[in-house]
């Protein structure tokens, strides 16, 4: 009864992008399965699977085929996208599942062909005899011819939208939707949020070069860390200001700008060249004159 109901289902054509997405999902699943399988052999000698890699990949693909194409008439990628294979050789327009012969030939083409190509390449890669060289050339020619046919089939697929692979066209199996596709409910909340953020980012990119960030930083630091009560005498400068007000290190070639603070020459000179309205980060005084500190600092003061 269930089979008769399934046979009466109507056929819903599949978009090209959905068929291509299904193929990409199948490739991603095979790579994930292979990586999980090889991780089990990390503790073994390196290259333990190298001699049997084509056979192991074929065995894993055989397991996938058993639980996908053979059981459900659809690959994993197709099942995710609500797609399945239809027997396009049947004369009726209603849905018809794949026959056993189509499933077996699908296994031979998809799995056996890949295994044969990889194994033959390993067998004849190091052979030097003339007979083996001819067999290798024939295999290479056949592989190139199949790839050319696959390219032509793909161009036809882009034109007509059916049979995404050469195997599907040869076997007469077609991708159709399992259930009718409902109208998509498109939400623009994410798009509006992205547009708002990009607009705000462009505004900041335009505005930030116009703001003197360094001057604001120095201004805020002068408000938060005020130092008062120091005289302008050179003795007081040498006794109480034993670090540069900009870099925090012992002043190299100490200079003053007319306030009771000391700066390294290169620190104050580079900041003044960068900003002609530079102010002291400690007290906010502007640069009136850049003068060297004329005081001999004893080496014993470095140990204080």
KAJO-V930441 format. One record per residue. N is the residue number from 1. RES is the residue in one small letter. PSI is psi in degrees with one decimal (NA if undefined). Layout:
N_RES_PSI / N_RES_PSI
This chain:
1_x_-44.1 / 2_x_-37.5 / 3_x_-36.4 / 4_x_-36.8 / 5_x_-40.3 / 6_x_-32.4 / 7_x_-20.0 / 8_x_-1.4 / 9_x_142.5 / 10_x_160.8 / 11_x_130.3 / 12_x_112.6 / 13_x_150.0 / 14_x_140.3 / 15_x_154.1 / 16_x_-43.1 / 17_x_-33.4 / 18_x_-39.2 / 19_x_-40.7 / 20_x_-37.9 / 21_x_-37.7 / 22_x_-40.5 / 23_x_-41.2 / 24_x_-37.8 / 25_x_-37.6 / 26_x_-42.9 / 27_x_-40.8 / 28_x_-38.5 / 29_x_-41.4 / 30_x_-42.2 / 31_x_-40.6 / 32_x_-42.6 / 33_x_-40.3 / 34_x_-40.7 / 35_x_-38.7 / 36_x_-36.7 / 37_x_-43.5 / 38_x_-25.6 / 39_x_-21.2 / 40_x_-14.8 / 41_x_21.0 / 42_x_-28.2 / 43_x_-4.9 / 44_x_177.2 / 45_x_136.1 / 46_x_135.3 / 47_x_16.3 / 48_x_-30.9 / 49_x_-1.0 / 50_x_-37.7 / 51_x_-21.4 / 52_x_17.1 / 53_x_-44.9 / 54_x_-40.6 / 55_x_-40.1 / 56_x_-42.8 / 57_x_-39.9 / 58_x_-38.0 / 59_x_-42.4 / 60_x_-40.7 / 61_x_-31.4 / 62_x_-39.9 / 63_x_-43.6 / 64_x_-42.6 / 65_x_-38.8 / 66_x_-39.7 / 67_x_3.2 / 68_x_-76.3 / 69_x_-46.5 / 70_x_-35.9 / 71_x_-38.7 / 72_x_4.0 / 73_x_27.1 / 74_x_146.1 / 75_x_174.5 / 76_x_-43.0 / 77_x_-37.9 / 78_x_-39.9 / 79_x_-35.6 / 80_x_-36.2 / 81_x_16.2 / 82_x_43.4 / 83_x_150.1 / 84_x_165.4 / 85_x_144.3 / 86_x_142.7 / 87_x_100.3 / 88_x_-7.4 / 89_x_-15.6 / 90_x_145.8 / 91_x_-25.5 / 92_x_152.3 / 93_x_-11.0 / 94_x_165.6 / 95_x_132.6 / 96_x_124.8 / 97_x_166.8 / 98_x_145.9 / 99_x_166.3 / 100_x_-35.4 / 101_x_-40.1 / 102_x_-39.0 / 103_x_-42.8 / 104_x_-42.7 / 105_x_-32.0 / 106_x_-41.7 / 107_x_-43.2 / 108_x_-44.2 / 109_x_-47.0 / 110_x_-42.7 / 111_x_-50.2 / 112_x_-37.9 / 113_x_-41.2 / 114_x_-41.6 / 115_x_-41.9 / 116_x_-40.7 / 117_x_-45.7 / 118_x_-42.4 / 119_x_-40.3 / 120_x_-34.7 / 121_x_-40.8 / 122_x_-35.1 / 123_x_-39.7 / 124_x_6.2 / 125_x_-36.3 / 126_x_8.8 / 127_x_136.1 / 128_x_-8.0 / 129_x_154.3 / 130_x_-36.5 / 131_x_-42.6 / 132_x_-33.2 / 133_x_-38.0 / 134_x_-42.6 / 135_x_-41.2 / 136_x_-39.7 / 137_x_-38.4 / 138_x_-42.5 / 139_x_-41.3 / 140_x_-40.1 / 141_x_-42.9 / 142_x_-39.9 / 143_x_-42.0 / 144_x_-36.9 / 145_x_-41.0 / 146_x_-39.1 / 147_x_-36.2 / 148_x_-42.0 / 149_x_-37.2 / 150_x_-37.4 / 151_x_-44.4 / 152_x_-40.1 / 153_x_-38.3 / 154_x_-37.7 / 155_x_-40.1 / 156_x_-37.6 / 157_x_-42.1 / 158_x_-28.1 / 159_x_-45.6 / 160_x_-24.0 / 161_x_13.4 / 162_x_151.7 / 163_x_80.2 / 164_x_-26.2 / 165_x_162.3 / 166_x_-33.2 / 167_x_-42.9 / 168_x_-38.8 / 169_x_-39.8 / 170_x_-42.7 / 171_x_-12.9 / 172_x_41.2 / 173_x_137.0 / 174_x_142.6 / 175_x_127.9 / 176_x_160.7 / 177_x_141.5 / 178_x_-42.0 / 179_x_153.2 / 180_x_135.9 / 181_x_128.8 / 182_x_163.8 / 183_x_130.1 / 184_x_137.5 / 185_x_103.0 / 186_x_124.2 / 187_x_136.1 / 188_x_13.2 / 189_x_-45.5 / 190_x_-41.7 / 191_x_-41.4 / 192_x_-40.0 / 193_x_-40.9 / 194_x_-41.0 / 195_x_-40.3 / 196_x_-42.3 / 197_x_-41.7 / 198_x_-38.8 / 199_x_-41.0 / 200_x_-38.9 / 201_x_-42.0 / 202_x_-36.5 / 203_x_-41.3 / 204_x_-40.3 / 205_x_-34.7 / 206_x_-33.1 / 207_x_-36.0 / 208_x_-40.4 / 209_x_-19.0 / 210_x_-8.2 / 211_x_130.1 / 212_x_88.4 / 213_x_-37.8 / 214_x_-39.3 / 215_x_-40.3 / 216_x_-39.6 / 217_x_-44.0 / 218_x_-35.6 / 219_x_-44.4 / 220_x_-39.7 / 221_x_-32.5 / 222_x_-29.7 / 223_x_-37.0 / 224_x_-29.1 / 225_x_65.1 / 226_x_142.3 / 227_x_119.8 / 228_x_170.0 / 229_x_3.3 / 230_x_140.5 / 231_x_170.5 / 232_x_6.5 / 233_x_153.2 / 234_x_-32.6 / 235_x_-41.8 / 236_x_-38.9 / 237_x_-45.6 / 238_x_-31.5 / 239_x_-39.4 / 240_x_-20.4 / 241_x_79.6 / 242_x_20.6 / 243_x_150.3 / 244_x_135.2 / 245_x_-8.2 / 246_x_-50.4 / 247_x_-16.2 / 248_x_2.0 / 249_x_171.8 / 250_x_130.0 / 251_x_128.5 / 252_x_120.1 / 253_x_65.2 / 254_x_138.1 / 255_x_159.8 / 256_x_161.5 / 257_x_13.7 / 258_x_5.6 / 259_x_167.3 / 260_x_47.5 / 261_x_153.9 / 262_x_146.3 / 263_x_152.7 / 264_x_147.7 / 265_x_-45.7 / 266_x_-31.7 / 267_x_-51.0 / 268_x_-33.7 / 269_x_-43.5 / 270_x_-39.9 / 271_x_-36.1 / 272_x_-35.9 / 273_x_-33.7 / 274_x_-36.7 / 275_x_111.3 / 276_x_-15.4 / 277_x_30.7 / 278_x_141.0 / 279_x_158.0 / 280_x_131.1 / 281_x_-13.9 / 282_x_-44.9 / 283_x_-8.6 / 284_x_11.0 / 285_x_141.4 / 286_x_162.8 / 287_x_106.7 / 288_x_-45.5 / 289_x_139.4 / 290_x_107.4 / 291_x_142.1 / 292_x_149.8 / 293_x_111.5 / 294_x_81.1 / 295_x_135.5 / 296_x_113.6 / 297_x_122.8 / 298_x_151.4 / 299_x_-22.5 / 300_x_-23.8 / 301_x_-21.5 / 302_x_-22.9 / 303_x_-6.7 / 304_x_NA
